[in-house]
Amino acid sequence: MTEQRATRLIAIRHGETDWNVGARIQGHTDIALNDKGRWQAAQLAQALADEPLDAVYASDLGRAFDTALAFAEPKGLPVVADSGLRERQFGCFEGLSFDEIEQRWPDEARRWRKREPGFGPEGGETLEQFYGRIVQTVQRLALRHAGQSIALVSHGGVLDCLYRAATRLALDAPRTWQVGNASINRLLHTEGGLTLVGWSDTGHLDGVAQPLA
């Protein structure tokens, strides 16, 4: 793939949910945006109003799909749901807070905190399985749109995988980068894989007063 056939990717995390606020593991559980999350999506739409896009893809979970609709509809673009962009499947951890997980399964919580690539909670994906799914999905979509610009609206864990893939960081390396709700993150896909262009742009959310409910 030549540089001219590179795919420009805008990777976006969904807006806030009540489970984000309560630090509860969402995984594949379909939790809706809260009021702040819908406001963030509206701000995102303004930030991307002049952004040229050829396609918009989103996780089929409502919090991501609805975030994508906020900026895709004004552009006249459909949002294509792709389950490959879902958050990690956390199995028995879903719906629980970090503290509750540590209380119930201290050993499993320790392995999760250490980011053991081969560990997965009961009924869930291992980190290796999750990472493989995300990289494969994004590569598939990028190749479909070689030479174009596309938006991918997904989840915090998904963005973490993309950052690691683009910077060649190990799965068990501690996270030192942000994956904020409704953040704009830019990558390039070429035959050499993913390259980081810009990360964690939240300027559209900073210094803007959120309307009171």
One Martini backbone bead per residue (centre of mass of N, CA, C, O) as a GRO file, in nm:
protein
  213
    1MET     BB    1   0.093   0.038   0.026
    2THR     BB    2   0.069   0.347  -0.030
    3GLU     BB    3   0.050   0.657   0.098
    4GLN     BB    4  -0.204   0.726  -0.083
    5ARG     BB    5  -0.351   0.446   0.050
    6ALA     BB    6  -0.403   0.548   0.307
    7THR     BB    7  -0.572   0.531   0.621
    8ARG     BB    8  -0.783   0.746   0.791
    9LEU     BB    9  -0.821   0.759   1.148
   10ILE     BB   10  -1.104   0.803   1.372
   11ALA     BB   11  -1.092   0.755   1.714
   12ILE     BB   12  -1.377   0.694   1.936
   13ARG     BB   13  -1.520   0.750   2.229
   14HIS     BB   14  -1.772   0.728   2.406
   15GLY     BB   15  -1.985   0.852   2.597
   16GLU     BB   16  -2.114   0.889   2.888
   17THR     BB   17  -2.196   0.686   3.171
   18ASP     BB   18  -2.306   0.567   3.469
   19TRP     BB   19  -2.082   0.345   3.481
   20ASN     BB   20  -1.847   0.532   3.461
   21VAL     BB   21  -1.903   0.689   3.721
   22GLY     BB   22  -1.917   0.401   3.895
   23ALA     BB   23  -1.692   0.204   3.799
   24ARG     BB   24  -1.823  -0.001   3.590
   25ILE     BB   25  -1.832  -0.286   3.418
   26GLN     BB   26  -1.941  -0.328   3.084
   27GLY     BB   27  -1.861  -0.428   2.814
   28HIS     BB   28  -2.139  -0.595   2.666
   29THR     BB   29  -2.308  -0.411   2.815
   30ASP     BB   30  -2.602  -0.211   2.740
   31ILE     BB   31  -2.523   0.116   2.794
   32ALA     BB   32  -2.633   0.423   2.818
   33LEU     BB   33  -2.632   0.735   2.781
   34ASN     BB   34  -2.603   1.017   2.942
   35ASP     BB   35  -2.636   1.345   2.958
   36LYS     BB   36  -2.335   1.400   2.921
   37GLY     BB   37  -2.295   1.209   2.678
   38ARG     BB   38  -2.485   1.366   2.487
   39TRP     BB   39  -2.328   1.629   2.503
   40GLN     BB   40  -2.061   1.518   2.396
   41ALA     BB   41  -2.176   1.435   2.119
   42ALA     BB   42  -2.252   1.722   2.033
   43GLN     BB   43  -1.964   1.837   2.048
   44LEU     BB   44  -1.844   1.641   1.846
   45ALA     BB   45  -2.013   1.731   1.603
   46GLN     BB   46  -1.887   2.012   1.589
   47ALA     BB   47  -1.585   1.923   1.559
   48LEU     BB   48  -1.673   1.738   1.282
   49ALA     BB   49  -1.822   1.912   1.067
   50ASP     BB   50  -1.542   1.959   0.870
   51GLU     BB   51  -1.491   1.657   0.844
   52PRO     BB   52  -1.371   1.436   0.622
   53LEU     BB   53  -1.589   1.159   0.537
   54ASP     BB   54  -1.662   0.819   0.415
   55ALA     BB   55  -1.703   0.673   0.705
   56VAL     BB   56  -1.906   0.503   0.967
   57TYR     BB   57  -1.816   0.330   1.262
   58ALA     BB   58  -1.963   0.097   1.511
   59SER     BB   59  -2.050  -0.020   1.772
   60ASP     BB   60  -2.347  -0.204   1.867
   61LEU     BB   61  -2.344  -0.039   2.110
   62GLY     BB   62  -2.526   0.228   2.212
   63ARG     BB   63  -2.303   0.425   2.318
   64ALA     BB   64  -2.158   0.426   2.036
   65PHE     BB   65  -2.378   0.458   1.821
   66ASP     BB   66  -2.496   0.731   1.930
   67THR     BB   67  -2.236   0.891   1.900
   68ALA     BB   68  -2.218   0.858   1.592
   69LEU     BB   69  -2.491   0.984   1.508
   70ALA     BB   70  -2.433   1.282   1.591
   71PHE     BB   71  -2.216   1.318   1.331
   72ALA     BB   72  -2.337   1.157   1.083
   73GLU     BB   73  -2.616   1.277   1.015
   74PRO     BB   74  -2.525   1.572   0.927
   75LYS     BB   75  -2.355   1.422   0.681
   76GLY     BB   76  -2.524   1.173   0.557
   77LEU     BB   77  -2.426   0.925   0.728
   78PRO     BB   78  -2.397   0.612   0.796
   79VAL     BB   79  -2.411   0.369   1.052
   80VAL     BB   80  -2.190   0.101   1.099
   81ALA     BB   81  -2.226  -0.194   1.246
   82ASP     BB   82  -1.960  -0.352   1.459
   83SER     BB   83  -1.881  -0.611   1.674
   84GLY     BB   84  -1.561  -0.584   1.659
   85LEU     BB   85  -1.587  -0.295   1.838
   86ARG     BB   86  -1.615  -0.407   2.097
   87GLU     BB   87  -1.576  -0.455   2.395
   88ARG     BB   88  -1.469  -0.633   2.627
   89GLN     BB   89  -1.524  -0.944   2.755
   90PHE     BB   90  -1.599  -0.980   3.120
   91GLY     BB   91  -1.819  -1.140   3.227
   92CYS     BB   92  -1.830  -1.165   3.571
   93PHE     BB   93  -1.745  -0.848   3.590
   94GLU     BB   94  -2.001  -0.740   3.503
   95GLY     BB   95  -2.136  -0.465   3.699
   96LEU     BB   96  -1.874  -0.415   3.851
   97SER     BB   97  -1.655  -0.302   4.060
   98PHE     BB   98  -1.336  -0.298   4.148
   99ASP     BB   99  -1.383  -0.364   4.449
  100GLU     BB  100  -1.572  -0.610   4.407
  101ILE     BB  101  -1.367  -0.784   4.257
  102GLU     BB  102  -1.151  -0.794   4.482
  103GLN     BB  103  -1.340  -0.930   4.694
  104ARG     BB  104  -1.421  -1.191   4.524
  105TRP     BB  105  -1.134  -1.193   4.324
  106PRO     BB  106  -0.821  -1.140   4.407
  107ASP     BB  107  -0.653  -1.302   4.199
  108GLU     BB  108  -0.790  -1.203   3.941
  109ALA     BB  109  -0.744  -0.902   3.996
  110ARG     BB  110  -0.436  -0.916   3.987
  111ARG     BB  111  -0.410  -1.021   3.696
  112TRP     BB  112  -0.556  -0.782   3.569
  113ARG     BB  113  -0.372  -0.553   3.677
  114LYS     BB  114  -0.112  -0.691   3.529
  115ARG     BB  115  -0.190  -0.768   3.237
  116GLU     BB  116  -0.246  -1.058   3.155
  117PRO     BB  117  -0.274  -1.185   2.843
  118GLY     BB  118  -0.409  -1.484   2.937
  119PHE     BB  119  -0.631  -1.335   3.090
  120GLY     BB  120  -0.976  -1.430   3.191
  121PRO     BB  121  -1.271  -1.404   3.281
  122GLU     BB  122  -1.541  -1.561   3.339
  123GLY     BB  123  -1.680  -1.549   3.014
  124GLY     BB  124  -1.426  -1.415   2.885
  125GLU     BB  125  -1.167  -1.239   2.760
  126THR     BB  126  -0.868  -1.220   2.674
  127LEU     BB  127  -0.634  -0.996   2.598
  128GLU     BB  128  -0.540  -1.137   2.339
  129GLN     BB  129  -0.816  -1.173   2.207
  130PHE     BB  130  -0.899  -0.879   2.202
  131TYR     BB  131  -0.664  -0.761   2.043
  132GLY     BB  132  -0.701  -0.937   1.791
  133ARG     BB  133  -0.985  -0.840   1.720
  134ILE     BB  134  -0.923  -0.538   1.682
  135VAL     BB  135  -0.697  -0.546   1.471
  136GLN     BB  136  -0.858  -0.704   1.261
  137THR     BB  137  -1.095  -0.507   1.228
  138VAL     BB  138  -0.935  -0.249   1.151
  139GLN     BB  139  -0.794  -0.367   0.907
  140ARG     BB  140  -1.046  -0.436   0.745
  141LEU     BB  141  -1.155  -0.141   0.728
  142ALA     BB  142  -0.905  -0.003   0.611
  143LEU     BB  143  -0.889  -0.171   0.345
  144ARG     BB  144  -1.173  -0.088   0.243
  145HIS     BB  145  -1.051   0.240   0.277
  146ALA     BB  146  -0.834   0.303   0.089
  147GLY     BB  147  -0.760   0.651   0.083
  148GLN     BB  148  -0.938   0.718   0.331
  149SER     BB  149  -1.188   0.840   0.568
  150ILE     BB  150  -1.251   0.720   0.905
  151ALA     BB  151  -1.480   0.630   1.161
  152LEU     BB  152  -1.436   0.503   1.506
  153VAL     BB  153  -1.674   0.386   1.741
  154SER     BB  154  -1.606   0.307   2.086
  155HIS     BB  155  -1.376   0.201   2.338
  156GLY     BB  156  -1.141   0.210   2.576
  157GLY     BB  157  -1.007  -0.068   2.517
  158VAL     BB  158  -0.977  -0.021   2.215
  159LEU     BB  159  -0.793   0.227   2.226
  160ASP     BB  160  -0.568   0.085   2.375
  161CYS     BB  161  -0.501  -0.112   2.146
  162LEU     BB  162  -0.434   0.102   1.928
  163TYR     BB  163  -0.200   0.235   2.074
  164ARG     BB  164  -0.024  -0.020   2.094
  165ALA     BB  165  -0.010  -0.084   1.791
  166ALA     BB  166   0.115   0.202   1.704
  167THR     BB  167   0.363   0.183   1.942
  168ARG     BB  168   0.457  -0.113   2.021
  169LEU     BB  169   0.316  -0.211   2.281
  170ALA     BB  170   0.270  -0.398   2.535
  171LEU     BB  171   0.009  -0.542   2.705
  172ASP     BB  172   0.168  -0.513   3.003
  173ALA     BB  173   0.185  -0.223   2.984
  174PRO     BB  174   0.141   0.054   3.128
  175ARG     BB  175  -0.085   0.305   3.144
  176THR     BB  176  -0.012   0.664   3.012
  177TRP     BB  177  -0.289   0.718   2.870
  178GLN     BB  178  -0.567   0.853   2.731
  179VAL     BB  179  -0.948   0.754   2.726
  180GLY     BB  180  -1.169   0.958   2.673
  181ASN     BB  181  -1.464   1.073   2.649
  182ALA     BB  182  -1.506   1.187   2.327
  183SER     BB  183  -1.244   1.142   2.200
  184ILE     BB  184  -0.984   1.234   1.968
  185ASN     BB  185  -0.824   0.993   1.743
  186ARG     BB  186  -0.524   0.957   1.539
  187LEU     BB  187  -0.467   0.749   1.247
  188LEU     BB  188  -0.259   0.530   1.044
  189HIS     BB  189  -0.299   0.309   0.757
  190THR     BB  190  -0.068   0.071   0.644
  191GLU     BB  191   0.136  -0.185   0.548
  192GLY     BB  192   0.283  -0.135   0.845
  193GLY     BB  193   0.026  -0.029   0.984
  194LEU     BB  194   0.007   0.155   1.266
  195THR     BB  195  -0.015   0.518   1.325
  196LEU     BB  196   0.047   0.788   1.515
  197VAL     BB  197  -0.090   1.129   1.517
  198GLY     BB  198  -0.324   1.164   1.747
  199TRP     BB  199  -0.416   1.231   2.105
  200SER     BB  200  -0.664   1.318   2.313
  201ASP     BB  201  -0.890   1.513   2.197
  202THR     BB  202  -1.076   1.766   2.418
  203GLY     BB  203  -1.137   2.065   2.323
  204HIS     BB  204  -1.459   2.037   2.283
  205LEU     BB  205  -1.489   2.007   2.621
  206ASP     BB  206  -1.324   2.247   2.696
  207GLY     BB  207  -1.466   2.530   2.840
  208VAL     BB  208  -1.763   2.403   2.835
  209ALA     BB  209  -2.076   2.443   2.921
  210GLN     BB  210  -2.301   2.247   3.080
  211PRO     BB  211  -2.609   2.189   3.075
  212LEU     BB  212  -2.867   2.182   3.271
  213ALA     BB  213  -3.115   1.948   3.357
   0.00000   0.00000   0.00000
